[in-house]
Amino acid sequence: MKVFISADMEGVAGVVHREHTARNGQEHERARLLMTEEVNACIEGVLTCGAKEIVVNDSHGSMRNVIPEVIHPAADYITGSPKPLAMMEGIGFHYDAAILLGYHSKMGSKGVLNHTFHGGVIENIKINQKDMGEIAISAGIAGHFGVPVVLVTGCQHTADEAKDFIPGIETAIVKRTINELSARHLSPKNARNLIKEQTISSISNIAQIKPVVMKGPFEVEITYLHTGLADAAAILPIVKRISPKTHCFRTDDFITAFRYIRSLIAIASAVG
């Protein structure tokens, strides 16, 4: 068995503030350790299920957060940015399962540190008229390669968002949102135990969870936080402006759609 883990930070127990998630945040080093140890708990669960290959993709911010000296030696890991598939870099047809660890809810929803890819740029992303956050888009990328997302970890709203999009998905709720910048957490030890247990459960029930295969053509709408961001991103010829803050484009391929989304975010963030 081969398992792919995409590891974000906002959904990690103990993380509630940009002092944790920002590269220059005063508590960022602590958050990196908390994140890496939750990754390790997931790896231990995967190993219990007999996995022969485990790859962890660092999916948060600079994508240089996983601590090399601490990560479990049974897994390879991918770091650095930019990467063509960003949060799902490394996924491929040869994997049996994918896990989204430390994820968060989409921009404008309930949930600690909610956002979609870039909190300073994106107000909303729609694909074929459906609001899509990082969970849905990551699951769609995995599904393009025929890989089911079997487990998502984070707060209760993250779990609800995952269940709404991925039938049969298992979740590990390691904290409960109070508001955007506060939560009630499991202790690090209990959070890691839960993640390991739910990893074992989800891998054991892998036959019950199907890949999310999204069928094209895809009509994508990206709404930015303000018109200046839309002005900047309008340089990409594929987009059509349908409102002062919103672009749309069409493509037949989901991976192409995702790469256009990432390109538009990168262009807009240059002036953000």
C-alpha positions, 0 to 999 in steps of 0.5 A: 500500500502507498499513501500520500499525506498533504499536511497543512497547519491551520487545522493542527491542535494548538494553532489558532493565530497568525503568530502560529502560521506566519513564517515570522510569527513569534510562535511559528516554531512551536506550531511547526513542531505541533504540525510535524508531530501530528504528521508523525502520528498519521505516519504511525497509523499508516505503518500499522496498516502495512503501508510500504510507501508514504510521502508527506507533502508540506502544504502550508504557506512557504511549504517549508514547515515540516521539521526534518530532524523530527519527521518519522524516518519511514516517510519521504517528504516534499518541501518548498514552493512554488510546486505545480500541484501546490498542496497536492504535489507528488500525488499520482496514479500509484497511490492507494489513499490520500490524507489531508492533515491539519486542514481548515474550512473555506474562506468566509465559513465558520472555522479557525483561520478559515481561508481559501489558498490565500486569505489576502487575495481570495473571497471565493472560488466556484467550480461549476457553480459550487463553492470550493475550498482547499478540501474540495479542490485537493480531493478533486486533484486526488480524484483526477489520479483515481486516489480516494481521500480517506481522512481529513483532520482539523476542527469540527467545521473542517470535518463538516465541510469534508463530509459534505463533499466526500461521501464516506470520509472519516475525520479526526476533530482535534479542536473545536472552533469558538471563532476565527481566532480561538478554539478548544483543543485536545492536548497534543498527546490526545490529538495525536492518538486520535489521528493515529486511530482515525488513520488506521480506521480510514485505511482499514475502510478504504474500500468504502470511500471512492475517489472524487472524480469531477467531470468537465467541462469546468466553469471556474469563478474566482472572486477576489477581496477587492477590485485591485486584485482583479485588475492585476489578475486580468492580465491572464488572457484566459479570464473573462471579467463578469463583475468588478471583483470576479473572473471566470474561465472554462477548461476541460481538465481539472488539473489545468483548472487548478493551475490557472487558479494558482496562477491567478492567485500568484498574479493578484498577490503581487499587488495584494 
